[in-house]
Amino acid sequence: MATRPEPSDLPVSLLASLLRHYEELVEYVRRRFVAPGLAREVVHDVCLRLLERPPPRDVRQPDALLRRIAHDAAVDRCRAEALRRHWVEPRQVLPDAACPVPGHEQRIEGEQELALLVSIIQAMPLRRRQVFILHKLHEIPQADVAVRMGIGPKAVEKHLRLAMAMCRQRIGRKPLP
């Protein structure tokens, strides 16, 4: 694991330029990227970058290098912010509830559909109803339903297929292909 360089390891001209022109560098970033809080953060990032990864010792124009590093850091931050805004939808007002409570009409419609489904299940032949309830409501795997009821796996598949077709037909939904 690489150790962090000491400030004394930085080229003296670059360190002196950074200290001498700190405010000018902040102003440069502020002018170029017109984001109030961005400039100081970017120049702070420049300081950290220089401490973590010092540039070569033979820097001829330290001011130009600092501006280039600051510019690149600002561009990186702006791109990251744009990407974040692309994926995160900003909202002025957050909803009171994550899931809205169903209205009176929706609740009545749901109760009617549930009552219809219960009547359809009750109208099924006994074995078909048992297979349907064990698999669909109790979520027991088809193989276990077959063992539990003493019938073959193909019979379980047939009962489920017929039960689902009956539900779709009576509820008024299109059958699956």
PyMOL commands that set and color helices and strands:
alter all, ss='L'
color gray80, all
select helices_A, chain A and resi 7-9+12-20+22-33+38-52+62-87+104-123+126-137+142-149+153-171
alter helices_A, ss='H'
color red, helices_A
deselect
rebuild
show_as cartoon
